[in-house]
Amino acid sequence: MMSRLLAVAAGGSLGAVARYAVSLFVARFWTHEFPLATLLVNVSGCFVLGFFSTFAAERLSVDPFWRLFAATGFVGAYTTFSTFEYETERLTEAGTVLWAGVNVVTSVVAGFVAVRLGVAVAR
């Protein structure tokens, strides 16, 4: 049991650092109100989860330890759904309802497409 918890913790720490790195990178060139870093993290996280889960299940025999590390730990900490929801609410409160709508539609549609693409690439 302890090794499973450590796998999730290790993956989670790397996922959190990766998420922060994306935020820093995007902040260097994106100055608009729209939360582009969160969108990029959510869509790329969808791709990684779709790819890894499919590849691990259909092409390789991946130890459950590594599944916990990658899918639950890394991707779980990397993606930011709660941040996405909070930033959408902030856009609404700021009166930029159009940006809030763009954020919701783009995140959901692009996230779904990214999961499908990840599954297809893994196969």
Disulfide bonds with the S-S distance in Angstrom:
none
